[in-house]
Amino acid sequence: MPDTPEPTLPRCAACPYDWSERWCRSAKGKAPADCPSLRMRDLAETSVACMAAEPCGEFARQASLQEASCYGGREAGYGAVVPLKPRIVEIVEFARRMGYRRLGLAFCIGLRAEAGVVHEILTTNGFDVASVGCKVGGKPKSLLGLGPADQVDPEASHETMCNPVFQALALNEARAEFNILLGLCVGHDSLFFKHATAMGTVLAVKDRLLGHNPLAAIYHYDSYYRYLKKPLP
């Protein structure tokens, strides 16, 4: 059996053309040879069919409507759009648009105070909220084959593992219609999404160094974080 040829990788993040002149914004625009909009026209058609049909259709429609509602100044001739809402407000509004009544909140215990505020905001807006912390189950990390040297506290005789699979299964059991992630670790968030039944979104991600604002390192790529210009050791 012949080897499958390596695919030509889409590289939208490295597109040499400004957004204002790109083909994906206007069919008369410019595009590099690896542009997926041009090379993968069949996938574009397949994706539109998927987005338009249930169970994705109404979800995709409401997501686009929510996007537009987050800007003011959209009237003709204004010249600029004005952001109007923080993400927590978007989440509340989107859940209402979809007619959800029960929301799931999967959070890191390091953000338990923030989770309490989010829980209050959601319940204030009429939702039933099922919330599950990351250390649920109290299972030791040794069950993952980890030793003391692999723990956050090497001297602890029992260090509880983060259990995103339990979080997902518990919210499945609670029949959450839409899940909200708050501060789960890299990899743990992936496991949650893999095992959760309901669709979900992310309110905030974990960044221990930057106060859960990982884009700060990206914004300072040419200054404080210029060491990222070279391969990490």
Protein Blocks (a to p, Z undefined) as FASTA:
>chain_A
ZZddddddddfklocbdfklgfklpmkbccdfklmklmmmmmmmmmmmmmmpcfklmmmm
mmmmmmmmmpghkaghklpacdfbdfklmmmmmmmmnopabdcddddfklmmmmmmmmmm
mmmnopacddddfkgojiafklnopafklpmblmbmbdcdddfklmmmmmmmnopabdcd
ehiaehjlmmmmmmpmbdcddfbdcdfknoopaklmmmmmmmmmmmmmpccZZ
